[in-house]
Structures are given as structure tokens and as C-alpha cells.
């Protein structure tokens, strides 16, 4: 009489009971190489997407600023705000030398702010989200936030084209720069830049022959100018309301300092 024994699963030298197969060095190196290749593809893509998104937000901010200029003009007999405000700001915490043009546009761009009771130079601290006064790439471009704010209190991310109010003459911080001027006084609104990427509240660059003394030893675009913060270019709002992304040197030669 024969007795049938229960069948057993076949065993091999690779999968013997109680044993686990380990990865070989070649397999580990292959996996690491694949991960490295994927990271090399994904990281630049993510960075590019973030940069593109920031540029899109910047353009949206400039459109809102353009709308604010138009609303301001409607409420002020067709006049645009003075590039630089008078020497006596309402808020004693502000710069005693006056304030930038953003001060008068704040009711249109940042309604949460109580103008005259907030330090415009710390505008981001009061209304950090959804504030069109700031370019989202501004601090990324210059690095240390605290250092930038400590050395440049006017830093809001965008600068106004002062030459629109001085008829091509040398820029200064007195006289016509403290006067409001009519929107109709801009002869070529489709060619003249109104506001653009800048590290100060005005637009200028070393290529114009005029640069603040304090910025002479700093990189071009630090104090003002047109920083290449959007993939080597900068965003600009033209006086007719349209937005363009241009290389700074092209913008300065073609559209900023023109009558």
C-alpha cells in the first residue's frame, strides 16, 4: 500500500525557503542612475514652471497697476500721480523725504491699507498676499529679504518711468518729479513705458549716464534699473495699458527715455 505525501512547492537556489534575494551592486547603481536622470528632468521643469508662473503673476500685477493709474486719473481730473510725493508725508514713520508714487495708488491696489497710517516702505508686511505692489520674483532675484529692505526702504518691486514727467531732461528728486501730470501728456502711450520691474520706485540704469551715487558700486539694477528677474528679461506696463516682456537694454533704448 502506497501513501501519497502532500506536494511541496518547488524550491530553487534563488528563492529557497527562509532566504531573501539581495540587490547586486550593479542593480543598485542602475536604480541610482535612473533616479538621477529623472531628477535632472523633473527639477528644471518644476523650476521653469515656477518661474513662468511668477512672471504671469507679475504681469497680472502690472495690469492692476495700470488700472489703478486710470482710476486715479478719473478721480483726479485726468492727472497721474507724481512720481515722488511731497516732503511731508502724513505718517511720521515714513521716509521724511517723501514717498513713492505707490502711495497715492494704494487705495486702488491695496484697499486693505489705511493710507496715511501705514508705512508704505513696509507695505508687504501689512498686506502680504495679493498685493500688486510687489513682483513675486523680486526678493528671489536679490536674495536676502532683510538685507534688501534694510538697504533700500523704497523697494517695492516696480519702478515708474520718471522721464515721462521731465520731458527727457536729467532725472532728479525735486521740481517736476513732485508734480502730477496729465495722462494725455504722454505723446506715444503705446511706445512709452509707464511702470516696470525695478528694485526701486523709479526706472533708470547705468546705460543712461545717471545712477544714484549709492548704487555706483552695486550690480546694475540693484538700486533701480531693470533687473533681469524673469529668465533674463523684465516685464513692463506701457502707458496704453499693454504689457511686454523685454530685455532691459532694449526697453531702455526703445521705450523708457523717449519723449
PEDA-V16791 format. One record per helix or strand of 2 or more residues. SS is the DSSP state (h for helix, s for strand). FROM is the first residue (numbers start at 0). TO is the last residue. If there is no record, write none. Layout:
SS,FROM,TO
SS,FROM,TO
This chain:
h,24,74
s,78,79
h,101,108
h,119,125
h,137,141
h,144,150
s,157,159
h,161,164
h,174,177
s,180,181
h,182,184
s,192,196
h,205,207
h,212,214
s,232,237
s,242,245
h,247,255
